[in-house]
C-alpha cells in the first residue's frame, strides 16, 4: 500500500492546463518513504470525484487530493469529501477569520461565496494556507490518510513542504526509505544501454533501474529501497559506481544537471573561455550556453554565419576553401572554429556547419550531414556526422554533439 | 460515454516526468466530438495497467493508452493489452521490416530486444510510427476503441494528428461536427483578453471560447459545434472575424503558426533580409529564426556579442557609447542593430541587449531591463522593457518581443 494522487478540475481533463502538481508531490513523497502508484485526474463532477476517492481509499495508505477547494459553484471537493466519509460540513471560525483578515488586508470586500471556504468535514484536521484563502484538511478514514489541498501550484507546494511532509515523516517513522539518482547519457541507443546494464544490480532485490529516452539523450534512473537511510544511500552509491564503470564517459550529468551546465562548470574549473561559430544550428549553441547563470564568465560571443559571405567576412574563412570543399565540409568547419577563436581571443573555438534540411541536401551531402570542429591554441579536432530526423532534431543533435565534445575535451585536460 | 486517457510509466508516477500527453490529447479530441473525462497514470506494473484498462473499457467509448511500447523489459503494455483482450501476441512482418530498415538507415545494429516491438495482439489494427520504432495499435473490444501509442511526445503527437484524429473523425461520422481555431496573441494579459472578448460570441450557444496561457503567449481557442460541417465553418469564421476586430494586431498567428514562421513569411513577401545582434538572448533569436525551413533565404547571419569587446570589434559599437551609457542602453542597442545590418548588408538589423539575471542588475537597471532596436535604411526604432521572471523567461520574452517588432514592422510596410 503506497500513496496516490487525485487532481480535480475540468481544466485538467480538457487539457487546458497541464497537471504539474502530481509530479511535484510524487517527487517529494519518497523522502518520507512513500511511493506513488497512481495519478488520477477527474472533472468537477460529484460522481467522478466520489468514485475516485472511494477507489483510492481501497488501495492506498496515503491519498492526496488537489483542487476544487475554491469559492465558486464548480468547486465541490469539500462537499463530496464530507459525503464520502459521512460527516457533516461545519464552519471553522479560525479559518473564517483568517479569510476575512486576508480580504481586509488587501482592502477587498469578502463575498458570501468565500464563506464556503471555512466549511470542513466535522472531524477534519485543518491545514492552514499562508498564501491563499483555500485551507486544506486531513481526514483519517479506514486506516488511510486523506489530504485535501488547493490546486494552485504555489499554494499547494507551500503546504506540502510546511505541513504534509513533516506530518507524514512523523506518522511514518520506521518505514521504508527510497533514494534515487538519474544518470544522463548521450551517444548510446536505449537498447545498447539496456545491454550494457544487464545484470548490473547483481542479486540486489531492493534496486530498480529504469530508462527514460529524452531526445537527444537517454536517462538511467536508479531507485533503492531500504529500511535504513544510510543503507539506501550506500547501495545507491555502489550501484552508481557500477553503472559508471559500464557506461563510462557517455554519462554527461546527474539528476538536475544539464550538458550546458556541466560544460560551464568545467570551463570555469579550467579557467577557459569559449566562442562559437554556428551555421546550421543558427544560434542554438549560444542560446544553450547562455541559459546557464553566470555564463558571461566564460562565453565570450559567437557568430551566426548562415551564408558564405558571413563566413568569409566575419570568420575569415577563405573563399578558396568554400569553393573547393563547400560550406558544409571539414575544412570550412576548421576555418570557422579558428576564425571565431581568434576573433574573440578565447581558449576554445567551436564551430558547426551542416544541412539541417528538409531541403538543401545532395547525394554526397544528404540532409543531416554536419561537421563539427573544436580548436585550441595547438590542437584541432574535426569530424562529420550523418544525423537523422527533422530540422529541429538535426539542430538539437548538432548542438548536443558539439557541447559534448567540449565536455570531453575539458575532462581530459 | 466519452473518452479517457491512460499514461503508463514509473517515470510518471514517480514525478520524474510531467505528463503532457494527456493534456495534448484532451485538447485534440473535442475536434472529433469527444470529451475526455479521466486521466490516469500508473507505473510499469502488470496489475495496475490491467486494472486501469478494464476500468476504462467499462466506462469509456474511446480509450487512449500512452507509453510502455519500448524495447526494454519494463515496457509491458503490449503484453498486458493482449491478456486483457484474450488474444495472443503475433509477430507482424511489416512492422519488423520497418524497424530493421530504421536501424539499417542509421548504420546501427538491431538488438534482439527490438524485435519485441514487432509483436501485436492478434486482431490489432496497426498504427505506423514514422518517427520511431514503437508502432501503435488499435483494439476494438466490447464496443470501445482502445488505442495504444508510444509515450514519446513527438512520436505520439505525430500519430494522433496523422492517424487517430482522421480515424476517429471517420468512425464518428454523423455525429456532431466540431471545428476549432486557435488565435495566438502576444502582449496582452489573460484578464485583459478576457475583458476584450466579453460577449464576443453573442447569443450563439454552440460556440465556446477558451484561453490557454502558453508562456510568453496567450492563446484563444474558438470551438464551434454543429450538426453540419458547413454551418460549423461559417460560424467559426464569423466568430474569428469578431475576435480579430476586438483583439487586433496582438494576434500574431493561427493554429500551428509560430511567430518566427510568420516573420519568415512576411520577410519573403517583402523580399527583405534580416541579421541579428544578440546580447542577453545569446543566440535564441537566431535559433528561432533558423527553426523555419528555408530561412536561409532571408536570415543572413548574426553576432552574439556577449561582452563589450565583442560589441566593439564586430558590431562597431563605439567605446564612448559603452562608457557613457553602458552595454545595456538605448544607444548601444541602436549601434548594435546598425552595426550588424551594415556587416551583413541586410534590409533590417535587429538588436537586443539586456540583463537576463539572476545577477548583474543594479538599482537603475534591474534584472529584466532589456533594450531592443530595429533599423532599416532610414528608420530606427528603439525601446526599453522591464521584464519579470527567471533568466530563461527574460530571454524568451526578449526574443518574442524582438520578433514581434519585426512582424509589426513588416505588416505595415
Interface residues (C-beta under 8 A of the other chain):
Chain A: X12 X13 X14 X15 X16 X17 X18 X19 X20 X22 X23 X24 X25 X26 X27 X28 X30 X35 X36 X37 X38 X39 X40 X41 X42 X43 X45 X48 X180 X182 X189 X190 X191 X192 X194 X195 X208 X210 X211 X212 X213 X215 X221 X223 X276 X278 X280 X281 X282 X283 X284 X285 X286 X287 X289 X290 X291 X293 X294 X295 X296 X299 X300 X301 X302 X303 X304 X305 X306 X307 X309 X310 X313 X314 X343 X344 X345 X356 X357 X358 X359 X360 X386 X388 X389 X391 X392 X395
Chain B: X10 X11 X12 X13 X14 X15 X16 X17 X18 X19 X20 X22 X23 X24 X25 X26 X27 X28 X30 X35 X36 X37 X38 X39 X40 X41 X42 X43 X44 X45 X48 X70 X71 X72 X73 X74 X105 X106 X107 X108 X110 X111 X113 X114 X131 X152 X154 X210 X211 X212 X276 X278 X280 X281 X282 X283 X284 X285 X286 X287 X289 X290 X291 X293 X294 X295 X296 X299 X300 X301 X302 X303 X304 X305 X306 X307 X309 X310 X313 X314 X343 X344 X345 X356 X357 X358 X359 X360 X391 X392 X395
